[in-house]
Amino acid sequence: MIIYSYWFGWNGDRLLEILDMKTEDEALLREAVQILIEDGALDYAKEKSKTMLEDAWKDIEPLLKTCDAKDHLSELS
């Protein structure tokens, strides 16, 4: 997410500045999170993880026998 925000966002430099501080200041940490949100990094990460999970499921699904455990695993994923 940080790399995405840095390369594709408007406030990537500020995000790195905050992270380099290694601060525990809540206001600065909230600012960093807000930057990630505004730059679309969270949406990118959600979509990327969804795609990766779907691809992984396509690979493993045919290898698993049909049973309750498979159904539960599918629901969990």
C-alpha positions in Angstrom: 0.0 0.0 0.0 2.8 2.4 0.8 4.5 1.8 -2.5 1.2 2.2 -4.3 0.6 5.5 -2.5 4.1 6.7 -3.1 4.1 6.0 -6.9 0.5 6.7 -7.8 -0.7 9.1 -5.1 -0.4 12.8 -4.5 1.0 12.6 -1.0 3.5 9.8 -1.2 6.4 12.0 -0.1 4.5 13.1 3.0 3.6 9.5 3.8 7.2 8.5 3.7 8.2 11.5 5.8 5.7 10.4 8.5 6.8 6.8 8.3 10.5 7.8 8.5 9.7 9.6 11.8 8.9 6.2 13.4 6.4 8.2 15.5 3.7 7.1 17.9 2.0 10.5 17.6 -1.7 9.6 16.9 -2.4 12.6 14.8 0.5 11.9 12.5 -0.5 8.2 12.2 -4.0 9.2 11.4 -2.6 11.5 8.7 -0.7 8.6 7.2 -3.8 6.4 7.2 -5.8 9.3 5.6 -3.1 9.6 2.9 -3.4 5.9 2.1 -7.2 6.2 1.9 -7.1 9.3 -0.3 -4.5 7.9 -2.6 -6.6 4.8 -3.2 -4.0 2.5 -1.7 -6.6 0.7 0.5 -8.9 0.1 -2.4 -6.0 -1.2 -4.5 -5.0 -3.6 -1.7 -8.5 -4.9 -1.3 -8.9 -5.5 -5.0 -5.5 -7.1 -5.4 -6.1 -9.5 -2.5 -9.5 -10.4 -3.9 -8.0 -11.2 -7.3 -5.2 -13.2 -5.7 -7.7 -15.2 -3.6 -9.9 -15.9 -6.6 -6.9 -17.1 -8.6 -5.7 -19.3 -5.8 -9.2 -20.8 -5.3 -9.4 -21.6 -9.0 -6.1 -23.6 -8.7 -7.0 -25.5 -5.5 -10.8 -26.0 -5.9 -10.5 -28.9 -8.4 -8.0 -30.7 -6.1 -10.3 -30.8 -3.1 -13.1 -33.4 -2.6 -16.6 -32.1 -2.3 -17.4 -32.0 1.5 -18.4 -29.7 4.2 -14.8 -28.6 4.9 -14.4 -27.5 1.3 -17.6 -25.5 1.5 -16.5 -23.9 4.8 -13.1 -23.1 3.3 -14.8 -21.5 0.3 -17.0 -19.4 2.5 -14.1 -18.3 4.6 -12.1 -17.3 1.6 
